[in-house]
Structure formats: structure tokens, C-alpha cells
Amino acid sequence: MFDIRGSKVLVIGGAGLIGSHVVDELIKEDLREIIIYDNFSRGLTENLGAALKDPRVKLFKLGGDILHTDILDKAIAGKDYVFHLAALWLLHCHDYPRSAFRVNVEGTFNVLEACVRHQVKKLIYSSSASVYGDALQIPMPEDHPFNNQTFYGATKIAGEQMCRAFYHRYGLDYVGLRYMNVYGPRQDYKGAYIAVIMKILDRLGQGLGPIVYGDGSQAYDFIYVSDTARANICAMKAAATNDFYNVGSGNQTTINELAEMILKVTGSDQKIQYEPAGQTFVTNRIGDPSRAIKELGFKYEVELEEGLKRLIKWRNSHQELVAKRRNAGR
């Protein structure tokens, strides 16, 4: 086990969906300092509203871009543990592959290099289930073949392999986490790359039924964001190093089941509308969580229906707050 008491921690991408929840979990620990490093391209200061009230939590004042190596080096200096969550997302990588390479591959190399230079005790690297592509077996264990066909998945595979190389070349301890489908409060519902749950809720808000592409049999493993954040803390504390772990529930949920559950939770009488299958990067992906349970001590807690209720409650309150701000500014 790694003794984290009194440690200084840097959270790269700490203002994003998962990163801000990691900060919330870190506050519960006996730490000396929690620094958030973020360029706010997707992260929001408002995600850190409660966390920044803790005197141990601070935003890194010089910025937070992992391509700015001199600034990144200054941020990592003196830190005991580093969480690396900064990345361009799947659809962003699809549209802008060169930017994907620079941020997700070159940027990760910059983080690893700085961690070695400053003798960081352990790095927690955010990978993705995208490395697997479509499942060849269900549930997928960590030794499932890399069946990826996307730029995003390719960048995460590259990041994983660089972590492994830095461990063997320089002795940098790390754990990589392969997230399944993460959802929850602070999830983007306004941008160009919003997730399926938010798209369904947007439709319902317009008085329209959910659109399901294809027959709705595509199945995924949904994991609530606070559980995902806890997995990061478990990975930091665990004796494990030089390895990768699935972060998911292990539960298989089809898009049909997801849409029906959202209709139930919202009390909507809308009907699902089916349209021809569009561009789908994966159609079947459920992770085997057994190694994370055994070796990291991580097991999910929030069931999907309860998680959806919490997400919808947050979304409604956030939309009301945004509307009040807009009206106050008139």
C-alpha cells in the first residue's frame, strides 16, 4: 500500500467531469495540498465550487495545458502523486486527429517525463475501454485484445504503452484505469460532443421521444462518476503498479433498456423512436470488474437507475441556475 498521508497531489484535468469528482474524493483524505491543473477547454470552474472552499485545494495559477512543458514542469515539481485525466474526447479525436495526437499522446509523454524528473511516487493514468473496441467476449477482462478502430482509442493505447515503458526505463510507478461509460452530475449537456443520456434528456425536454439508432440492442457498461472517482483514489493507495484495470459495474445495459429507464425515471409517456443506424464506434462493451475488486479494492456502489435520478436532479437544478444568471444579466 502507498501511504498518502500528508502528501501533495496534482490533478491534471481536475476541473472536468471525472477530474472534479476526483478532487471531491481527495478532500476526504489526509493530504497536505491538492493542486488543480486545467486549461478549461472542457472543464469548468463551477465544477470546483465546493472543493475550492477547502484551503488545501488551489488552482495552479500559471494555467494548465499539458503541451506547455515549462509550466507543466513547475506544476509537477514537489508533488508526491499525480492524476492525469486531461485528454481530447472520442468524437473530438475523430474530427481532429492531429490535435488528438498532440494532446493525448505528446501531452501524456510530457506528463510522464515531468513525473520522472520530479520523482513522483505514483501516477494514475486515465485510459479508456475504447482500447478494446467491440467486445470479443463478455465481460471483457483486462487481457482482452486491443480491437480499437478509433483515433481516441489509438491515443489511449499509446498512452498506456508509454506508461509501461517509463516504468521499465525509469521505475515510475503508475496505475492505468480503463473507464467504461461514465455518466453523472457535471456532464456536458450543451456542447457538440454530449453523451447518449444527455441527448435523450434533451429530446424529452423538447417534448419529443428518445431517438434510438438501429434496433437498440447495443450494450454498454455504465458507471457513475463518483464511483469512477473513487476508483482513482483506490488506485493511488493500492500496492498495484505497472498495470491496468477496468473501471465499470460489469452490468450489461442495452440502449433500449437505458431509454426505457430514463422514461421511467422522468415519468415521461413519450415513445422511443427508431432510426437507421448511424455512425457507431462500438456496439458491445461490458467490462469485467473482478481484478479491480481484488487488487485495487474498488467496487461500484451506485446502480444505474439511482445514478440517473441523481444526474437528472443535478441537470434540472443546473439549468435553473443558468436561467437565473441569464435573466439577471439582462
Secondary structure as UniProt FT lines:
FT   TURN            5..6
FT   STRAND          8..12
FT   TURN            13..15
FT   HELIX           17..26
FT   TURN            27..28
FT   STRAND          33..37
FT   HELIX           45..48
FT   TURN            49..50
FT   HELIX           51..53
FT   TURN            55..56
FT   STRAND          57..59
FT   TURN            61..62
FT   TURN            66..67
FT   HELIX           69..76
FT   TURN            77..78
FT   STRAND          81..84
FT   HELIX           90..95
FT   HELIX           97..100
FT   HELIX           101..106
FT   HELIX           107..117
FT   TURN            118..119
FT   STRAND          122..128
FT   HELIX           129..132
FT   TURN            142..143
FT   HELIX           151..170
FT   STRAND          174..179
FT   STRAND          181..183
FT   TURN            185..186
FT   TURN            192..193
FT   HELIX           196..205
FT   TURN            206..207
FT   STRAND          211..213
FT   TURN            214..215
FT   STRAND          219..220
FT   STRAND          222..224
FT   HELIX           225..237
FT   STRAND          243..247
FT   STRAND          253..254
FT   HELIX           255..266
FT   STRAND          273..275
FT   STRAND          284..285
FT   HELIX           290..291
FT   HELIX           292..296
FT   HELIX           304..328
//
